[in-house]
Amino acid sequence: MKKDRFVLNTVVFSIATLISRILGYVRDAVIAFVFGANPLTDAFFVAWRLPNTLRQLLGEGSFNAVFIPIYTEEKKISEESAKRYASSLFTYYTLTLSFITVLVILFADFFIRIIAPGFIEKGNFEQAVNLVRMVFPYLILVGWVSFFMALLNMKDRFFIPAVSPALLNLSFIMSAVFLSQYYGIYALAFGAILGGILQVLLQIVFAYREGIRLRFSFSFHKRIKDTFKRMIPAFSSFGVSQFAFVIDTIIASFLVGGAVSYLYYGNRIFQLPLGLFAIGLGNALLVSLSKYFSEKDMDGFYRDLNNGIKLAVFISIPATAGMIVLGKEIVQLLLMRGEFKEEDAVITYYALVGYSFGLTGYALTRPYKSAFFALGDMRTPLNSTIFGLIVSVIFAVLLGFLLKWGVFGLAVASSIGGTAGFVYLHIKSRFEFDKKGILETFMKVCLASVFMAFTVYIFKSAVSSTLFQVFGGIFAGISVYFLICYLLKESSFLFFIKTIGKKIQH
């Protein structure tokens, strides 16, 4: 296995995710323009939160965390055994997702009462229930997408799985623009289902080209029971940010109208660096660490793990600084038009800042969890999630209600919970860490981030155009950050440049 493979896979994943996320922000801008931020959009975002939370759990590592290590073990036995396992799991996985979908559709009003009880008094309860019933079949479609994603990742194919959400975003955009005048907020539900179908078709085409063949098989493979046994804690362990957001949604449903939407928009922007890099890092590391562990190559295992931790620090800290310094202008550029006013942009910025405090904690959980999952340990990541969730709930009540910090307080509580989960993982881990190297990276990255933030602040003060403030500020900030890292001879930056340079030469 190439020593730099996980870095290259991370970069490929990040490029594809960037394409998808750009369309995602266009989608959010279109939705904000057409519908604004009000109880009606709150109803949709709550309805979408149910299948979308499961989508994030499936697509951002939890399914891979269970499937890839077991599939790797089966491939060591024989290629045929791995194929039988994949087809058998695909069948029972589909049946499980179908059962969950039917259950939620039948009891949609019950679920809305749980996650958004404040809607009953606001008058948008019925719309939220109807929207849940319309969008929840998306769960089956995205489950298939995650399945093909895992198989493609095993073949070191990361671009197509990561770029496929772009089709969902395009579908949302088209539906909002062309159907909203006929179906109102329900146009977005149509967009969700169409987008899911397009994602599945794209994955199937490319999986077929890679020689991947799946068929429905009710033959119960011997590893199916083990897979489902691991899957529940894996879902939970990857869900601290999603579960924390659900808690925020419950509390926000009692706050001012639009609070759920502010949190949604703030979280969407926050998810850019998290989805752009941290998730790709986790997925790529899981593949490499699983292979190293199956080959008993612990030197390679710890080398990739430590490099992954350093890369998480290298990306997350400057991204946090950037969102704090430039976040308001980013929100204004993306969302402030049509029905989305300046007051909405300011509150959304507060939510973004609150979420950004937890970015490094969330990013660092990815390499840690990949390492635990590669070893087959599902319990430790699950316990870290439970601990983080408890901490998040406590601080959500304290900051959101008792101290009346509102939307900002709920976002900060989510960040504290995510960071607490990382701390738990670190305390429980027994891995061989390059403590000196990681600390050195942390100190140099923090110093470079200070120079970067100062540069961005000066730049945005010197120009009046929001467009130039954002794009010019990002370019200036990244340039200064890379320059300082180069002058400081920061190891992650040098390793990254060397790896990309090698790829270009080949």
Secondary structure, 3 states (H helix, E strand, C coil): CCCCHHHHHHHHHHHHHHHHHHHHHHHHHHHHHHHCCCHHHHHHHHHHHHHHHHHHHHHHHHHHHHHHHHHHHHHHHCHHHHHHHHHHHHHHHHHHHHHHHHHHHHCHHHHHHHHCCCHHHHCCHHHHHHHHHHHCCHHHHHHHHHHHHHHHHHCCCCHHHHHCHHHHHHHHHHHHHHHHHHHHHHHHHHHHHHHHHHHHHHHHHHHHHCCCCCCCCCCCCCCHHHHHHHHHHHHHHCCHHHHHHHHHHHHHCCCCCCHHHHHHHHHHHHHHHHHHHHHHHHHHHHHHHHHHHHCCCHHHHHHHHHHHHHHHHHHHHHHHHHHHHHHHHHHHHHHCCCCCCHHHHHHHHHHHHHHHCCHHHHHHHHHHHHHHHHCCCCHHHHHHHHHHHHHHHHHHHHHHHHCCCHHHHHHHHHHHHHHHHHHHHHHHCCCCCCHHHHHHHHHHHHHHHHHHHHHHHHHHHHCCCHHHHHHHHHHHHHHHHHHHHHHCCCHHHHHHHHHHHHHHHC
